[in-house]
Amino acid sequence: MKKLSVNYLALMVATAFVAGGCNGLKKMANNANLIQRSITPSPLEMHAGKVPVSITVSFPAKYFDKKAYIVCTPSLKSELNGSEIKMKPATIQGEKIKDNNTVISYKNGGSYTYKDTLDYSDPYRRSDLQLSMKATKGSETVDIADIKIGDGVNVTPLLVEEGLKVDNGVIAGASSNGNNAGSGRVVEVKVDKPKSSVATKDLTVYYPMQKAALDKKEQKKGDVSSFVSDVKAAAADENTVLKSIQVASYASPDGPEDMNAQLVDQRGKTGENFAKDQLKKVEGAGNIVSRQTTQSEDWDGFKKEAEASNLKDKDLILRVLSMYSDPNVREREIKNISAAYTGLKTSVLPKLRRSEIKAILETKEKTNAELVSLSKSDPKQLSKEEALYASTLKELDPEVKINLLKEYTANNPNDWRGFNNLGVNYIKTGDMASAKTAFEKAKSIDGNQAAVYNNLGVVDFANNDITNAKEYWSKAKNFGSQEAGYNLGVINIREGEYDKAVVNFGSTPTFNKALAEALNRSVADANSTINNVESDDAWVDYLKAVIAAKNSNQDGVFSNLRNACKKNSALKDYAKNDVEFIRYFEDSSFKSIVD
């Protein structure tokens, strides 16, 4: 009887063993809760348009059947539209299977890491990462698990597009491919405001030899009436100030010096009186006529006229002038050159017996308001310098600026600045084709301007020609363009090179610099930068909330997110699907902000 008991117990053990072997898959299914699963990072992150997936599955000791396979199939299912991405399956095996898959020890257990990379699509910003596991042994297959192991995809790098708008302003219109996002930082050439300018109107009247009175023919010549007419017109122009009228009188150095001194004085008086008489109908002109002090003998004028003459002996005459400083000696020696002196009496000396009447005119400096008004109503009243400056004023719409600059470039075809600024305004209207043409023209005029290369890169960037954009911006940066460095930083973020982006953005605090620092896990630097960004845009508050979340600062998350949503209610839906805030999704304060 005792022996029978022992045999019966042995039979029961053997039966249990066999049953356990037959039901290994069931046991694996029943103990599936012992399998540990983790994803890195958690949640998943999008970088450069790709979503790397890394899932580690760990099996405990005495779990994995020695003759079983397990096929793991991850999938990403959108909560926004229900679409699903099935990832490539991965197979792992027990230690008694002769195959080339990862082996899991029955005695010790083990782990397997699954890796894949997905192309990012916006519906998967809010999604479930699921893992399906099926075990197979022989012809039998059992579902071990079909569970959620991750929430959503972190897409914070996409904020770079909003950063372009915050840092650079929204660029209106659209490029040829429909892209109406910010198109990078453009460089408009700065132009100094035109200051008041001084011009002159000149009249010269001549006297007979050794006379101080003007003859009637000289007083009625055409030059006189033209001078008077010009001064009247200037005085009537509200943009011009008649500053002074100066009279300078001279005598030729061919007589006694004391006589010439007297002639200069008398001619000064007659010249002054003549100017006042001619301009008596010009309001205020008589009060600003003044006599200028001059030398009694005009040797400087003599030298100038001799040099310009056709006299055969003028070189000899000029040598005499240089050899002697005493005017009496000069006069005697020149008269000794009898042939030359005869020519001097007819072609040079009469031009020295004169009064020069000069009206000094000052053009008023126009205010910005006046320039804006004229740009809209009558741009032809602007000088070319005024038109170029006015085209940089923020008060004018791009269409008005384009008209100003088209006229400017037509009249100044060799000034690269006009074409560059014309291209900038074409960008602002979304006309990328015309912008490119203008920048290419500017480059053909001067191929060493950083602004032009930067702006050509902006056009290519807006048209998604990233390769050419990077080439232009690299060249512009080599020329010293900070804007090109910023634009390269934008590309760096899009390509997932956050450390390079931080360097390229330089020291100026901008939205995108703070974003790059946050993505580069320099949260303290990001927080400092974003707090120094001078913008009231809702996206600035939003990025502050993101940075606070990365810093586990709950109060910062809620206060900044609340500000952002007050300024832009559309951010509520964005925030409730942003896994940067996943730990707050069920928080009542968070819900009160985004619902």
Secondary structure, DSSP 8 states (H G I E B T S, - for coil): -HHHHHHHHHHHHHHHHHHHHHTHHHHHHHTGGG-EEEESSSSEE-BTTEEEEEEEEEE-TTTS-TT-EEEEEEEEEETTT--EEE---EEEEETT--SSSEEEBTTTBEEEEEEEEEE--GGGGSEEEEEEEEEEETTEEEEEEEEEEEE-EE-GGGHHHHHHHHHH----S--TT---S---------------EEEEEEEEEE--TT--S--HHHHTSHHHHHHHHHHHHHHH-TTEEEEEEEEEE---SSS-HHHHHHHHHHHHHHHHHHHHHHTTTSTTGGGGEEE----SS-HHHHHHHHHHS--TTHHHHHHHHHH---HHHHHHHHHHSHHHHHHHHHHTGGGGSEEEEEEEEEE----HHHHHHHHHH-GGGS-HHHHHHHTT-TTS-HHHHHHHHHHHHHH-TT-HHHHHHHHHHHHHTT-HHHHHHHHHHHHHH-TT-HHHHHHHHHHHHHTT-HHHHHHHHHHHHHTT-HHHHHHHHHHHHHTT-HHHHHHHT-SS--HHHHHHHHHTT-HHHHHHHHTT-----HHHHHHHHHHHHHTT-HHHHHHHHHHHHHH-TTHHHHHHT-GGGGGGTT-HHHHHHH-
